[in-house]
Amino acid sequence: MTFDEALKHFRTGRAIGDALRVSGSRVSQCRAAGGFSYPMQCVLEKESSGALVANRDDDPTQPLKQSA
């Protein structure tokens, strides 16, 4: 899931932080980094009862795949 998808579902960064049990500044760091790590996405998927879906390709720490 992208940051914007999570924000659309939870409506505020604070609500995202509450779901992840992290501070608002940590949510801001995730936004600046380009999104949530895969483990964080998994928590958001569970907290959203499956409305959001974790996707490894949306993890900003994953290396870009090389296409041949």
C-alpha positions in Angstrom: 0.0 0.0 0.0 1.1 3.5 -0.6 1.1 6.3 2.0 -1.8 8.0 0.2 -3.9 4.8 0.3 -3.3 4.5 4.0 -4.1 8.2 4.5 -7.3 7.9 2.4 -8.5 5.0 4.7 -7.4 6.3 8.1 -8.1 10.0 7.1 -5.3 11.5 9.3 -1.6 10.9 10.0 -2.5 10.8 13.7 -4.9 7.9 13.1 -2.2 6.1 11.1 0.1 6.6 14.0 -2.5 5.3 16.5 -3.0 2.2 14.4 0.8 1.6 14.2 1.3 2.7 17.8 4.0 5.2 16.7 4.3 9.0 17.0 3.1 11.5 14.5 6.7 12.4 13.7 7.4 8.7 12.8 4.5 8.8 10.4 5.9 12.0 8.9 9.3 10.2 8.5 7.6 7.4 6.6 5.9 9.8 4.3 9.2 11.6 3.6 10.9 8.2 3.0 8.3 7.3 0.4 6.0 5.0 2.3 5.8 2.3 4.9 8.0 -0.7 5.4 6.5 -4.0 4.7 6.1 -4.9 8.4 4.3 -1.6 9.0 2.1 -2.2 6.0 1.1 -5.6 7.5 0.0 -3.9 10.7 -2.0 -1.4 8.8 -3.6 -4.2 6.7 -4.6 -6.0 10.0 -5.8 -2.7 11.6 -7.9 -1.9 8.5 -9.5 -5.4 8.5 -8.1 -6.0 5.1 -9.3 -2.8 3.4 -5.6 -2.0 2.8 -3.3 -4.6 1.4 0.4 -4.9 2.2 2.6 -5.0 -0.9 6.4 -5.5 -0.8 6.8 -3.5 -4.0 5.5 -0.4 -2.1 8.2 -0.8 0.6 10.7 2.1 0.0 13.5 0.1 1.4 13.2 -2.6 -1.2 15.8 -2.4 -4.0 14.4 -1.6 -7.4 14.0 -4.7 -9.6 16.2 -4.9 -12.7 14.3 -5.7 -15.9 16.2 -7.6 -18.6 
